[in-house]
Every structure is written in structure tokens, then in C-alpha cells.
Amino acid sequence: MCGIVGYVGNLRAADFLLEGLRRLEYRGYDSAGIAAVDRHEDIHIVKSAGRIAALAEQLADDMPIGTTGIGHTRWATHGPATQANAHPHPGPNGEVVVVHNGVIENYAALKSRLQQKGYVFRSDTDTEVIAFMLEDGLKQLPIAPNQAPTDEALVGLVQKVLAKLQGTYGVGILFRSRPDLIIAARLGSPLVIGVSEDAHFLASDASPLVGYTEKIVYLTDHQLALLKADSLQIAHRDLGEVTHSVEKLEIASGDVELGDFEHYMLKEIFEQPQSLENVMRGRLSLDNATAVFGGLNLSPQELRGVDRILLTACGTSWHAAMVGEYMIEEMARIPVEVEYASELRYRNPPVPRRTLVFGITQSGETADTLAALREMKRKGHPTLAICNVVGSSIAQESDGGIYLHAGPEVGVASTKAFTSQLAVMAMLGLYFGRLNHLSFDQGYRIIQALQTLPDAVRQALGTQGQAKKVAEKYQSVNNFLYLGRYFNFPVALEGALKLKEISYIHAEGYPAAELKHGPIALVDENTPSVFIMPQGVVYDKVMSNLQEIKARGGPVIAIASEDDHEIEKYADDVIRIPKVEEFLQPIVSVIPLQFIAYHIALLRGCDVDKPRNLAKSVTVE
């Protein structure tokens, strides 16, 4: 969840650190800080509880001048959000300063041993243990008076300390006596290194590096990096020094800037036609009437032998998996099971031998999804990732996968990543269908339907005005029901989640037919029901469910097809969406739900892009 940045070069480090932390705000945090060391071997630490704006105010009067530095946004795990608990954390005498993402599970035992040596801790965090252990080890290095420790000595010290840690970490480390370097290491928490001719950058993901460099290196687990202004060395715990691969940073500056939009969430809602074009580009073959995936790393013969598919995910990605279950079973006639990753990793279900496992994740760092994939991989099942972040942990550890190419999603509440995941689900249904029973003609018609999606979503973006009126009408209510059937049942879950996430209104999604089995007891004049009911095979059934609500005095908001002339007789408010094939309705029907959540949150004065208690990348259990 937290964010790390670092810089070593010839310019003032604090300038990059502050801007980098701003770009990492979407990850979620409750305190922030930076540390810089100058050529006189003075380490200057500035940190603050609260938003980065508060840190920036302090830095306006107290900007460190060092050219090597690290920064951090913290989400409280051990100890409350206070200045003392904010990162960076110095060792007992300030010889070492550390920033850390992750959780050190054995920190209490390590802390106790250090306290027995007489060390006095200043914070409640697990991270401070790392700084104290490093500084304690620094005393034991065979260093001549007035001599700084060598690169080899510091790398050996860091590796020795890391070997004693149980849990996960991404760390950036400064040494007072070596203002020319940063040491970074990772295990289960992402780190990316930016490469330029006269500087190197460190970050939790690539977004802070945009505009500073076009070359990046992804650290993998058990790797340690030694960053200097003019050099980069990477070593592996078991392999020693390794050759690193420098890749091109694919993110453009416009992808991480707001432009003319008030919030990232609104920007990303409007980016969905383009993100859908990106996710389908080069993946639809009219000549063969099928989808084409280049990164599955399994042959068509191996994939044709799959008897069952297991989709595992969390949150919004879990809703995408539920839609995917309907799509794949409908098109390919292959049984699909959807599992919460947090449950799958512990409950040890019987999974048949010829089962293919997909982990669906926006960030590629979701701890539960990563753990579930590791468990399935350990049992011998092929694991594939559906992911938006190149070089992420899940992308690296899976046997293969499919990138969404949706571009950076900064708003915590996922929008364009969700619809891109749904497009991938549809293409997977087509792909497996064509491997099995789908005819050429059926596949061809599915591709034609997919190709209409970007324009249909552009048309659906025109519902913002109607959604805003609905938001103005219901902004003060405390409960919402979202109801749908068939392909649109998971959309009801997603619409309710969006409202909960950013407006803090209690909302629940249900299959519309389940109303009479309990939820209808909640219906009253102050509880609106949002029906997702574009025309299709279950339209008449959903209309009957809607009338049950109206008979009990409940307000009804309907998301309906543009040519539905009956719905206005029954619904209090109607938002019309363009017609698409039924299996693609979720991609279009979710657009007005995103707008409703956005505008209600605005009207209630909520922080749309950074909702309370939430983080974009959930890297702890």
C-alpha cells in the first residue's frame, strides 16, 4: 500500500522526492516524509502525519539540500499515524536511515534482542527494527578510523540483516558516511529503478519516474540494488551479482496528469473507450474468427486440454471474474469457478488436475491474489495473470498472462481497469470457444460485437448529465440497493461497491430475484433501488422484480436500453444506455453507475480519488 521514492544524482533530491510522493498518493497513506544526505555527511529528515500537502508546507521552510535521498508515504500498520511513526526511520545515532513497505512478522523478537543491548526505540513501527539492526551491524564492520565502509561491506551487511527478517519488504537505505549511494531490496513488495546518464531513481511503481527517465529496471524478489549517480549494480541472494535488464518506460506524461479533469476518477471514466481499444488491439483475428494472445505461454493443444477454469481475485477484479464466469461458460462450455483469493489461499479446495488458474488484478501486487496463485502453482496448476502493471509481482511469478494496457489508474476506485478486465474475459470466452465448439460464423459475430464496444462506451459517457441529476436527488440517503440478473448481477455488485468506496453510503448488490428472499425487507421510501436492466432474456423477470419494489413504495432508478419504451411507466428515474450484445452489456451498463457514485461523492464532500481507509495496491493481508 505504501509508497517509496529515492534519488541519487547531481540535483537536489528533495525536489524529485516530493513530486514522486505526490504521484504515489493513490496508493493510500496517512503520513509522509523524506530524508536526504549531503556531501558533508549530514542527513536531514522531514516528516509529517497527514497529507503530503502538510509535508510540503514544512519543506517550504526547511528543504534539504542533499543530492541523495529517500521518501515514503505510510499507511499505518504498526502504531497510529503520527510524526514519530512516519518514515523515514533513522538508526539510534542517525548513521542509517530506512524507508520500508511491507510487514516484518518477527519484529517483536528482533526488537527485544536490540533492547537487551540497551537500544531505545522511538516509534511503534516494525520498520525501525531494520534501521537499528543495520546500525548495530555497522559498528561491527572492520573499518579504519575516518574511513567509509566499502560497497561490498555495506551490501554484505544489508544482506545479513535481511536474512533475519520474516515477512515482506521493499526497502530503501541511506548511510550517513556514504552520501553517494542508496541500497534497495525487495521481497514481496515492488520496487522499480529509473536509469539515466547521471542519476538513478527508486520508486514503488513507475508513475513517479515519468518525465525523468525512459529506462527502468524491475527488481525481483531477493534482489538487492546498489544505486549511484553513474552506476547500478544488482545482486541476488542466491546468485550473487546478476545482469539486469533495462526496459522502456511505456507511460507518457499525460497518463499521470489530470489535464482538464477535476479528478483522476473522472478522467479515467472518460478514458474507457481508449482503454478498450488498447486492450483489444492486435488481439482479434477476423481471418480466424478468434482472439489472439501472445503471452499465455501455453500451446493451443495444452489449452484445448483444459477441463476447468478457476478465476481468483479480490474486490472489483472479483466482480470482473464473475462476469467472466458467465462469458466463458456461455461461449466455451467450460466449467468456471470464481474464488475470492483471500479464501482460496486458506481453504484448500479440491481442484481437478486439468484446471487452468487465472489471477485477475489491476495492480499486480494484491497480496491475497499473489498468495492464492502461489498455492495453486505449488500444486502443479498452470497460473496465468490478467494484470495492468508490467513488471508487477503477479506478472513476474505467473506462468504467463494478459496485460490490460489500460494505462495508469490513479483513482483508488477502479473504473477503466474493470471494463478492460471484462473485455479480456469476453476475448477469453471467444478464444476457448473457438478451441472447442464455436463455429467460424459465431466467432466472427462475437468479434464484430467486440469491435463496437469503444463507440458504445463513448455514447454511454453521455449519461453523465442524467447520473448527476440522480446524484442530486439521492445524495442524502443512507442506503442503496443495486439489483441485476444474469450478466448484470455482478454489475450490481460493482455499482454498490463504487458507491461504498467513495461516498461512504451503505449499498448492497443482489441478484434481482433474491429480493423476496430477504432484502425486500429493507425497502422503504428512503432506500433507492438501482435496477440494471437493459433488454435481454431476463428483462421481463427483472421488470417483475422492479414492480415488487414499486408496490412497497421504494424509489427506483433504472439503467435501461435506449429503445425501452416501457420502463418510464414504472421507474422514477431512467438512465438510457446504447444497445450491445447481451454478453457485453456489463461494460456499457457500469458507466452510469460509475458516474452516480462519482457525483454523489462530490456532493457529499468526499475525497473521490483518495477515499478514507482505502489503498490502490493492497500489498498486506
N, C-alpha and C positions, 0 to 999 in steps of 0.2 A: 504494500500500500504506500509506504513512504517513498520519498524521492531523494536521490543522491546526485550531486554535481561536483565536478572538480576541474581545475585548470592548472597547467604548468606551462609557462612560456615567458614572454618578454613584456607583456602588458599587465595592467593592474587586474589581478584575478577577480576581485570583488565585483567588477562590472559584469563579467560573464556569469558569475555565481548567482547574483541577484536575478538577472534575466532568466537564467536557467531554472531557478526555483519557481519563478512565475509560470514558466511553461509546464512545470510539473504539478501545479496546483490541482489539476484534475484528478490526480491520484488519491487525493484525500489527505488531510493533515490538520493538526491543531497547534503546532508550533514550528518555528523555523530558525535557522542560524547558519552562520558562515564562520570559517577560520582561514586566516592567511598568514603565511610565514614569509618574512622578507630576508634580504641578503645579510642583514645584521643578526639573523637567527632570533628574531622576535616573532612570536606567534600571537596574533591578535584575534580574539574570539568575540563575536557579537551575536546574540541570540535573543529570541523573544517568544513568549506564548502568544497564541492568536494568529492572525493572518499575516501574510508576507508584507502587507502594507505597513504593519506596525514595525517589522524588521527594517523596512526601507526608511521609515522615519528616523530610526536610530542611526542607520548608516549615513543619512544625510549630514549628520554632525560628526560621524565617527567612522569614516570609510578606511578600512585597512589598505595599506599601500603595497603589500606583498604581491609578488608575481606568481606565487604558488598557493593554491587554496582549495578548500573543500566546503561544500554546503549541504544542507539537509532540510527536508520537510518531514516532521514526525507525526505519526498517528499513535496516540497513547496506547501502549500495551502494559508496560510495567511502570506504574506510577502515573499520576494525573498530568494534565497539560500545564506545566509550569516552566518558568525560565530555567530552573535548575535541572529539570528533566529533558529540556530541549537539547538537541545535538548542535554542534559537535561537542564531544566529551574529551577533556584533557586527562592525562595521567596525573598521578599525585603531585608531581613537580612541573607539570606542563611540558615535559620533554616529548611527549607523544600526544597527538590529537586524532580522534577517530569519529567517523560517521558510519552508521550501520543500519541496514534494513534486514528484517528477519527476526527470529526469536532464538535466543540461546537457552536451551531447555535445562542445562545443568549449571546455570549461572549462580544459583544459590550456594551450591557446594564449592564452586570456584571462588566465590566472594568470601565464604567462610575461611578458606585457606589463606587468602590475602589478608583478611582481618586478623588472623592469628599471627601474621608477620608484623602487625602494627599499622596497616594501612587504614585510613579513614575515608569512607566514601561520602560523596556529596549529593548523590541523586538516588532515585528509586529504580533506575533502569538496569536492564541486563547488559546494555552496551558498555557501561562504564567499566565492567569487569575486563573487557578486551583491552581498553586503554591501560588499565592498571597492570595487567599481565604483561603487556608489551614493555611498559616502562620498567617493571621489575626484571624482566629478561634483559633489557638494555644495560642494566647495571652489571650484569654478569658477562657481558661481551669483553673479550681481551682487547681493549682499546687503549692505545698510548695516550698520555696526557696531551690535551689540546689537539687531539686528532678526532676526526669524524669517523663513524663506522662506515665500512665499505658497503657497496651494493650487495655483495654476497653475504655479508654478515647480517644485514637487515632482512634480506629475503629469507635466510635461514631462520632468523628469529620469528618472523611472521608465520612461516610455515609451522614452526614448532608450537606456537600459540594456537593457531587454527586447528591443529591436530587434537587439541584438548577440548575443543568446543563441540557440543552436541546440539544439533538444531539446524537452522538455516541462517545464511548471512550473505550480504553483499556489503563490502567494507571499502572505505577509502581512508588512508592513513597518512598523516603528516608527521615528520620528525623535525624538531627544532634545529638539530645540528646538520640537517641535510635539506636546505631550502630549495634544492634543485630537483626534488623528486616527490612523487606520490606513489604509494603502493596500494593496489586494489586487488581484491579477491572475491570470488563468489562461490556459493553453494546453495542453490535453490532460490536465489534472489537475483534478478537480472542486472547486468552491467554492460554498458556499451562504451567503447572508446572511440573518440574522434581523432583523426590523424590529419595534421597539416605540417608544412615545412618547418615552422619554428614554434610549434605549440602542440600539446596534446590535451584532449578534453575527456572528461569522465561523466557519465550520466546513467540513470536507471533505464532510460529508453532514448530513442533517437531524437525526440522532439526538441530538446534544448540545443542540439547541435546544428539545427537548420540555420543556414546563413553564416555559419562559422567554418564549416568544412563540408566536403562532399565525399569524404572517405571515412569508413567506420570499420571497427573490428568488434565482433561479438565475443565476449568471454563466455566460456562454458564452465560447467561445474568442475570444481577442484583446480581451476586455473588461477594463477596469480600474475599480475601485470606490474611491471616497473615502468612508470611514465616519467620521462624527462622532456624538456622542451624540444630536443632534437633527436630523441630516440625512444623506442618502445621495445621492451623485452617481455615475453610471456613464457611462464613455466607451468608445467602440470605437476601435481602432487606426485604422481607415479612415474611420469615420463621425463621429468627434467625440462630443460628449455625446449620449446616447440616453435615451429614456424607458424606464424599467424597469417590468416587470410584477410586481406583488405578488400572490403566490398564497397560498392557505390551506395551512397545515401539517396534513396529514391524519393524522399519527402521534399516538396517545394515549400518555399517560404509562405506562399499563400495558403497552404494547407494548415498552418498553425497560427494564422492571423484571423481576426474577426472580420476584417473588411467592413462592409456596410451593415453587418448584423449586430443586434444588441447583445445576443448571447450565442455561445457555441452551439447550444442545443438547437436553436432556430436555424443557424447556419447549416448544421448537419441534417436537419429535416429537409431543407431545400437542396442539399447535395445528393439526395437519394436517386434521382434519375441518372445522374452521372455515375454514382457508385454502382448502380445496377448494370449500366453499360460496361463498366470496368470489370465487374465480376463475371460477366458473360463473354467478354471479348476473347475471341480465339477458342472458345470452349463449345461452340455449337457448329456441328458439321451437317449442312443440308445435304451434302453428297451422300453421307452415310446415315442420315436421319438419326443422329445420336449426339451425345455430349462427348467432349474430349478433355481428358485431364492428364497433365504431364507429370504430376508429382506423386501419383499413388504408389509407385514402386512395386506394383503387383501386376502380373500379366493378365490379359483377358481370360486366359484359361484358369488362372488361380481365382479370379473374381467370379467366374461363372460357377465355380465350385462352392461358393458361399451359400450356406443354408439359412443363415440368420444374421441379422444386423443388430448391433447394440449401439445406441446413441446415448452418450453420457455428457452431462453439462450442469450448469448452475444458473439460476436467475433467468434473465432474458434469453440466454442461449438454450436453456432447458425448454422454454416455450417454442423456440425455433425447432428444437428436436421433436417436440410433439407434433408440430405441423409436418415435419419431415417423415414421421411415422406414417401419417395418413398418405402423404405423397408417394413414398416408396412402396408401401403395401398396395396402393391403388394401381400404380404403373408397373411395378416389377413382380408383384405377387410373392414377395419375400417377407417372411415374418420379421417385424421390427419391434424391439423393446427399447423403451426410454427409461433411463435411470438417473436420479439425482446422483451426481458424482460423490457428494458427501455421504450418501448411504451406500453406494456401490463399494466404496473403498473398505467398508467395515462388515457388510452383511454376508459376504461370501456366497453369492447365489450360484446355483449350478448353471454354468454357461456351456452349451454344446460345443463340440470340437470345431466345427466348421462355421464359427461365428467371427464376423468382422466387427471390430470396435472402432467407432468414431468418437473422438473427444471434440466437442464444439465449444469454442471460447473466443471472445473478442481479443482479450489481451495476450493470450498465450501463457499467462503466468498464474492463472487461477489454481490455488494450492490444492483444492479438493479434486479438481479435474485432472491435474497432473498426477496426484496420488492414485486416482482410480485407473488412469492409463498405465501407470507403472505396475499396478497389481494385475491388470489384465495381460500386460506384456510378460510379466513374470510367469503367468500361467500358460504362456505359449500362444496367445491370440495375437494376430496382426493388429496393430494400432495405427490409426490414421487421424490426423488433426485437421479440423476446419477452423482457421485462425486468421486474424487480421494483421498480426505483428510478425514480420520477418525476423528471424533470429531469436525468437522467444523460447522459453524453456520447453514448452509443449511442442513447438515446431521442431526443436532440435532433437527431442527424445523420441518422437513418434517415428514409425517406420516409413511414413510418407504423409502426404496431406494435400490440402487445397487452401491456397491463400485467397482471402476475400478481395484484396486490392481496393478496399473502401477508403483508404487514406486515413490519417489520424482522426480518431474520435475523441475529442477533448471533453465534451459534456459527459458527466458521470452517468446520466440516464441514456442508455444505448438507443439509437434510432437507426442510423444508416447501416450499422453493423448487423442489426437484426434483420432488416429486409435483404441485405446481401446474403446472410445465412439462409434465409428462406429460398432465395434464388439458387443457391448451391444445392439445397435439399431437392428442389424441383429437377435440377440437372442430374443429380444422382439417381432420382427415380427414373428419369429418361434413360440414363446410362445402363442401369441394371435391368430395366425393362427391355431394352434392345438386346442385351445379352441373353435374355430369356424368351419371352413370348411376344413382345410388342412388334407389330409389323412395321415395315418401312413407312407406310402411309400414316400410321398412328404416330410414329416418332416425328415425322415431318410436320404434322399438325401441332404437336407439342412445341416444336422449335418455333413455328410461326407464332404461337401464342406467347412464348417467352420473349420474342423479339418486339412484341407490342408493349411490353411492361414499362420501359422507361417513359414512353409517351403517356401511358395511362397514369403513371405516378405524377408526371408533370400536371396532368389535368386534375388529379386529386389534390395537389398542392393549392388549388384554387378554393379548397374548402376552409381555408384559414379564417375567412371572414365569418362563415357560419359557426365554426367552432368557437370563435371569440365571443359571439353572441350567447352561445350555450354557456360558456365560462362565466360571463357576466351575470347570467340568470341564476346559476347554481354555485357561485363562488363561496357562499356562506354555509352550505350544508356540511354535515359531518360524516355522512356515509353515502357510498355509491355502490350499486350492483352493476356488473358487466356480464352480459349473457350472450352466448352464441352456441351454435351447434356445428358438428362435422368439422370442416376445415377452419371454421371461425371460432370454435370453442377455445383453442389456445390463444387466439387474438383477444378474447375476452380476458383471459388471464394476464396477457401482456398489457392491455389497456388499463386494467386495475393496478398492475404493478407500477406503471408510469405515473399514475395519479398519486399513489402512495409515496413513491420515491421523491417527488419534487414538490408536492403541495402539502404533504403530511395529512391528507384526508384518508380516513379508513375506506378501503374499497376492496371488494371481493369479486373474483370472476368465477362463473359457474357454467356448466352445460345448461342451456335454457330448459331442457326437460327435467332437470333436477330441482326446479323451483318448488314443486309441490312436495318434495321430499325433505323440506325443512326451511330453506332460505326464504320462502314466501312469507314466513312469519316476520321478517324484517321490513316488509313493505309498508310504507305509510306515505303521507303527503310530503314528508321531508327527506325521503330516500329516493333519489332518481335512479332509474334503471336504464342502462345503455344497452340497446339490442344491436348486435352486429348481424344484419340480416339482408345482405344482397341476395338477389333472386337465384334460386338453385333448387336442388332436390328436396331440401328440408324447409323451404321457405314457408309453406303452409303450416308446418308443425310449429315453427318459431312464431308465426303470427298468432297461433292459438295461445302460446305461452305469453305473448305480449298482452293479449286481451285479458288474461288472468291477472296481470298487474293492474291494468286499467280498471278492472272490476273492483279492485280493492283500493282505488284512489291514489295509486302511485304514479308519479310523473315518468314519462317515457321519452327517451331520446333514441332515435333510430338512425343507424348508418345503413342506408338503403341504396339500391341501384338507381341510376339516373332516370330510368323509364318506368319506375314503380309508381303507378297512379293510385294504388290502394292505401299506401302506408299513411298518407296525410289524414285519413279518416280516423286514425287510431293514435298516432304518436303526437306528443305535444311539440316536439322539435324533430326535424328531419334534416340530416346531412346526406347529400347525394354524392355517390362515387361512380366512376365510369365502370362499364361492364367489361369483365375479363373472364377467361375460363375459370371454372369453379375452383380448380386446384390453386389458382393464382390469386384468388380473392383476398387471402390474408395480407399480401404485400400491398394491396391498394386500400383495404379497409382499415389497416392500422394507422394510416396517415392522419385522418381526422382525430383519432384517439390521441396521437402524439400532440396535436395542436390543442386539444381540450386540456390535457394535463399541463402543457406549457402556459397557456393563458390563465388557467385557474391559479397556478403557482405565482405568476406575475401579480395577479390581482390580490393575492394574499400576502404579498411582500416577501416571498421566499427566494432563496438564492438558487436560481434554476440550474446553473452549471455545477454548483458545489453543494448539493443538499447535505443536511446535517447527518452525521454518523455514517456516511457512505464514502466509499472509495472506488475509483475506477478499476483498479487492479487489486484483487483480493488475494494477497500472497501469504496470508496466515489462515490457519483453520478456524 
